[in-house]
Amino acid sequence: MKINSITALAGAGKTHTMIKEINHNISSSNEKYIVLAPTIRLCDQIAKDLHDVKTIHSEVDDIKHSSVELRSMISQGQKVICSTHQSFAHVIKGSEIDLSEYNLIIDEVPAALLEAQIQLDKESFNFITELVAFNTSERFNGFTEIHPKDLDVLKHKLSKDAPELYKTKNVKLFIESVANGAYITLIPSDALSEFRSRINEDNARLDTVSLLRPEVLTGAKSCTVMSAFMDFTEFSMVMKAQGVMFNEQDIQVRYKEHTNGDRLKVKYFSEKLNSKRFANQKNIDGKSNIQIIVDLIQGELAGEQYIFNANVMHRDLFKNRDGEVHSNAHEVTSIHGVNHLQSIHNAVYLPAMNPNSSSTKVLEYLGLSSQDIIFARNQLLAYQFLMRTSLRDPNQIEDVSFYCIDRLTAEFISTVFGCAIEKIQIDLVKEIDGREANGGERNGAGRKKNSPELDELSKEIKRLSRHKTPDLNKIADLKAERKQLREILKAS
């Protein structure tokens, strides 16, 4: 299986070059193209310059109907189609469609790995197991594959007989992953066994990972994927691990390295790799690391415009008391195609998007490390995010400030742009010392299970569990935090 790849830096003009080549080819041949962009905004920008193009995405119609329309266009042989990753994903997730006459052009890498985490009680799990099958994987040794017994029955029974369960965001994500024919959904068999044993006693969390099947893309006449740092993307690594070979295409672009690093100032806060746990650590005043960092940044950027990206749970830190984002802040969560902010000279990148435990086991089986995926999800996205600022415009001369949490991200940006980095000295909370938590430094003190932090977590879990409609996701997060704290105390 082969996929063509085009690697070029953000803003170097790979999309513009691709558009010119398509326009030339359709005027001199009978070639057909499907061009996919990651966002509606970018889809419209590309379509504006393509000849004889039909555009379809969820802003034209909702995602379900846009995918139906897209499927119809493909079946009718429309010469040039421009759509979004999301609409195309809905097309290939269901029944097979013939793409053999089309050259598939994918601007920016599509999602190659989906994660789902659901908290279930025994009754809910028994209901779901009536609808999905758990079979030992023949392709992935030591893993169990999950797939629907009957897709129509699955969705009908969930929406009719268990509407509250189905409305839960994480359950819907799990079902959408399992019921997606473009992906194969896996869970380590030992993790499934552990889940089954835990669920007999209490609520338990099920973590699954779904891998994009290469054949859904290689079934096209040709498939070309464009991205910066292609070899380091999650898509490239997952595809290669499943036997795909990439043919790198050499194209003419405006530049092959960034020469404006003299404008860039990179600032970071911690030697420690960013994570949700690190961000949420609180000091004795109850202030989390992430809040301490955001407060400092907002003080430095008071009166200046900036873009920001953070985990969902932390975005409220950028809002006022009325729940509105501060007037000088611009939330950028869908990075690609956001080129209208090039007058802004400050970027704040704070998210942590690390893989779950099941994903880590699947990645290790494929010969990848969790650090590979962490780099692809965090450092590469940090680069793309930074390139939404005025740094993308070669005619700008103003200095650009980039804030991130950890040294790894700062050093990657420094390597790409050839600029210096600066650590901002700030009093952040370190990992909890178990011996101090128990009020002493004697050997073994930290191994006690009744530290104040553990007691508080256990009390909160018990309180939430007694609620008539318990927040299962919150309980799962607290249990995971309690488990991590126990490991820290034991190690210390």
N, C-alpha and C positions, 0 to 999 in steps of 0.2 A: 504494500500500500504506500502511495506516495502523495505528498502534499507540497505544493510550491510555497516558498516563504520569501517575503520581502522584509528585510530588516533596515530600518532607517530611524534616525532620531526624531523625536517629536518636533513638528514644525519644519522638517526638512523638505517636505513637498511630495511624499510618497503617494498621498491620495490624489493630488493634482496630476501627477504623472500617470497614475492608473486611469483617471478619467480621460486624459488625452489618448491613451492607447485604446481604450474601449471605443471612443468616438471614431477613431481611425479605422478600427477593425470592422465595426458594423457598417461603415460606408463602403467597404471594399470586400466584404464577405458575408456569409450567412450565419456568422457566429452569434450565439445567444448568451446573455449574461444575467446573473442574479448578483446584485451588489448589496451587501449587508453592512449596516453601520450599528454601533452600539447604542445610539440614542436617536430619538426622533429629530432633535435639532440637527445632528450631523447628517442624518438621512436626507433631510430637506436640503441641506447645503450641497450635498453630493448630487442629488437629483437635479438641482437647478442647472448644473453644467453638463449633464448627460443628454445625448440626443435620443429621440424616440423612446423615452422612458416612461414607465408607469410606476407611480409611487403608492405604496400601501403600508400603513402602520396603524397603531392603535389610536392615534389622534384623529385619523380619518374615520375610524370605527373602533369599537372596543376590541380588545385583543383577540377574543374568540372569533368575531366576525372578520377581523382583518386577516387572520390566518386562513379562514375559509376562502376569502377573496384572493389571497396570495396563492393558495393551492389551485384555485380556478385559473388564475393567470398562467401558472406553470403548465397546467394541463392543456390550455389553449395555445401554448407556444409563443406567448408575448416575447418580443425580441430582447428588450432590456427592462429589467425589474429592479427597483430599488426599495429595500425594506429594512427592517431592524432585526438584530439578533433575536429579540424576543418573539417577534411574529414568526420568524423562520423556525425557531425552536418549537413553537406550537404546531407547525406543519409536520416536522419530522418526528414528533413524539408519538403520533398516532399511526394510522395505516401507512403502508409504504407508498412512496411517490417517485415517479421516474424523473431523475435529474440528469440522465445520460446525455441530453442535448445541450445542457447548460454549463458554461464556465462559471464557477462559483467564486466570487471575490469577497473576502471577509476582511473588512477594515477593523483592525484591532482584534485581539484574540477572543474567541467565544469562551464561555464557561465550560471547563473540562472536568470539573470536580464539584459536585454538590454535596453539602452536608445537611443532615437532618438530626435534630435532637428532640425527642418527645418524652415527656413524663407521663407514665401510665399507671393506673391501679390494675388490679387483677381482672376486674370486670371489663374494663375498657380494652385490655389486651386480649382477653378471650373473644370479645366482639370483633376486633380487628383480625385475629387469626382465623376467623371463619371466612374472611374475605381475601386474605393474602396467603401465599404459600412460602414456606421456608425450606429451601432445598440445598443440599450440599453442592457446592460449586465444583464442576468438573474442570473448569479453566483455572480457578484460583484455589490452590491447595490450602486448606485450613480456614476457608471462608464459607459462609452461607449466603446464597442469593435469595433475594426477596422479590416476588413479583405477584401481581394480582391474579386470582383464580379466574375472575371474569370482570373486566374493567367496568362495564356498564352496571353490573350488579353492585360492584364496590362503591361507586359514587352514589347510586340510587339509595342503597341501604344506609349509607352514612348520612346522607342529607335527610332521609325520611325517618330512620329509626334512632339516630344518634346525632341530631342537629347541633347540640351544644358541643359535643366532642369534635364534630367536623369543623365547627367555626373556630376552634382553637388554632391559632396561627401555625404553631409548630406541627400539629397533626396534619393540617392541610399541606404543609411543606413536605412532610413525610410521604403522604399519599401521592402528591404530585411527582415526587422523585420515583417512587415505586412504580407508578402507573405511566412512566415516561419510557416509551420504546426506544428512544435515542440513547438511553443510559442503562447501565447495569448496576443494580443496587446491591451492596455487599455489607456484611457485618462479620467480624471475626467470630468463628464458631465458638471459641471459648468465652468471648464476651456475651454471646447470645445465651450460652448455658448459665453464666453468672447472672444475667438479667432475669432468666426464668426462675432461678432460685431466690433472688431478692424479691421478686414481685409476689411470691407466696407470703411474704412477711409484711411488705410495705409497698408504697409507691416506688417505682424504679425508673431510671432513665435509659432509654434505648438510643444509642448513637449509630447512625448509618452513614455510608458514603456511597455516592453514585458516580460512576466514571462514564464519560462520553464515549460511545462506541465509534471507532474511527470509520467504519464502513458507511455511516450515514453521511459523511463528507466525501469519502473517496468514491462514492457511487456517481458523482457528477463527472462530466466530461473532463474537467480539470478543477482543482481547488487551489486557490491561492490565498494565503493568510498574511496580513501585513501588521507589523508591530515593531516598536523599539525593543531592543535587547531580546529578540525572539528566543534565543537558546535558553534564556533564564526564565521564561514565562511558564506559568503553571500548565498552560495548554500544550506547549512544546514538550515539556517533560512527561506529561501523562500520555501524550500520543506516542512518543518515542518508546516509552515503556511497554506499549501495546503493539509494537512492531512497525510503526509508521516511519518512513524515511522522508526527510525534508530536502527538497531541491532549492537551494538558495538562488534567487534571481537578482542579477545586478542591474540596477536602474539608475538613471541620472537624477540626482537630488541636489538641493541648494547647498547643503553642507554635510559633512560626514563626522564632524566633531564640533562641540560648542566652543566658541572663542570669546564668549562674553562673561566668563567667570569672574572677571575683575569687578563686575557690577554686583556680584552675589555675596551676601553675608549669611553664613549658615550657623545657627545657634541650637545647642541641645542641652539637656538637663541631667541625663543619667548615663552611667556606664552600663547599667543593667538593660537588657533587652526589654522593650516595651511589652506589656501584657495587661489584660484587664485586672488581674490580681494586683500588679504593681500600681496601676492607676488608682485603684480603689482603697489602697492602704491608707488608714487614717491616723493622724497624730492624736495627742492627748486632748486636743481641743475639738476633736471630731471632724477635722478638715482633711480631705483626701489629697493624695499627691496630685491628682489631675486638677483639682480645684486650686491648689496652691500655684500650679504652673499656669493655669488659665488666668488667674488673678494677676500674676506678674506680667504675662504677655499683654493683657488688656491695659495694664498700666503703661507699658512701654509704647503701645500703639494707640493711646488715647488721642482721638482726633484724626487718626489716619485710617484710610480704607484698607481692609484686608479680607482675604478669603480664608475659610477654615473648613476642616474636615475632622470629624471625631466619631467615636462609637455612638450609637443612638442614645444610650443611657447618659451620655455626657454632653449632649448638644444643648440641654437646658442651661448649661453654664454660660452660654453665649447669648442668653435671652434676658430681657428685663422683667420686672415684676408682673407686667401685663402679658407675659408669654411671647413677646415679640423679639426677634433677633435684633441685637443692637444696630443702630443706624449705620455704623461704620463697618459692620461685619456682613459678609456674604457667604452663605452656606453653599458649599459645592460638594455634593455627594455622588453625583453622576458625572464623572470627570471628563470623559471623552466628548469632544464636540463643543465644549464650553469655551469658546474663543472670544466671547464678548466682554471679558473682564481684563483685557490686556492693558488697561490703563491703571491697574492696581499693582502696587509694588511690594506687597507684604503677603506672605502665605503662612498659615498655621496648620500643621499636619500632625494630628494626635491619635489616630485610631490604632487599635491592635486587632488583627484578624488572623489569629493563629488556629491551626487545625485541631479538631477534637481527637480523642484517643483512638477511635476507630479509624479515622483518616490516617493517623500516624502509622498504624499497623499495615494498612493497605499500601501506603507509600513505601514502607520498608520492604514489603513483599515485592514491589515493583522496582526495588533498587534505589529508591529515592529517600531522602531524609526529610524530617519535618522542617529542618532549617531551609531546605530548598524551597518549600512551599511558603514558609514565613517570609523569605526574601522576595519571592514573586508577588505575594499579597501585600507586603508592607513597603519594602524599599522601591520596587518598580512603580507601584502606585504613587508613592511619594514623589518620584520623579515626574510622572505624568501630571500630578496635581500642581507641582511647582511650575510646570510649563503652561499653566492657564494664566499666569501673571504676565506682566510686561516683559519678562525675560524671553518670552516667545517672539517678541517684536525686535528684529535686529536694528531698527531705527531708533529705539528708545535708548536713553543714556542714563536714566535715574538708577540709583542703587536699589537692589531688591533684597529684602530680609526674609529668610526662611527659618521657621521654628519647627523643631521636631523633638520627640522625647529622648531618643537614645543615640549613642555614638555610632552604632552600625549604620543607621540611616544617614546620619550626618557625613560619615566617611564615604558612603556610596555617592552621595550628591557631590562631595568634594572631589572624588575621583573623576566623575563625569565632567565637571566644569573646571577643574583645576583651581579651586579656590580654597581658602583656609577655613577652618571650623573653630568655633568658640564654645566652650562649656560655660553655661551660666551657673554660677555657684548659688545654690538655693538649698534650704533646709528641708529635704524630703524624708519621708518615713522609710526606713529600711525594713528588710524582712524581720518578722518577730523573732526575738531570741527566746527560745523556750525556757531557759533557766531564769531569765529576767522575768518572764511572764508568771513564773511560779514563785517569784520573790527571793530567789537565791542563785548562787553560782556553784553549788556543790554538784559533784558528778551525779548524773541521773535525774537531777531536778527537772530538767526540761522534758523528761520522758513521761511525766505524769499526764494523765488525760483530763484532769480537772482544772486546767488553767482557766483564768477568768474569761478569756476570749472564747474558749470552747464551751464553757458554761452558758455564755450569752447566746452563742449560735444555737446550741441545743434547745434553750428555752424558746428562742424565736421560731425554730422549726416546729416545736411542739405546739406553740400558740397558733401558728398558721395552719397546721394540720387539723386542728380542732374546728376550724371555720366551716360553716355549712357549705360554702363554695370555695374550697382552698385554691390558692394560686399555685398550681403544680410547678410551673416554671420557676417561680421564686423559691419554692421549697427545694427544687433540684439544685439551683444555684447555691443556696445556703449549705446544702449537704456536700456539694463539691468543695465549697470553701472550707467546711469543717474537716473534710478528708485531707485536703492539702495542709491545713494547719496541724493536724495530727502527725502527718509525715514530717513536717518541719520540726515539731517538738520531739519526735522520736529521733530524728537525725542529730539534733543538738544535745 
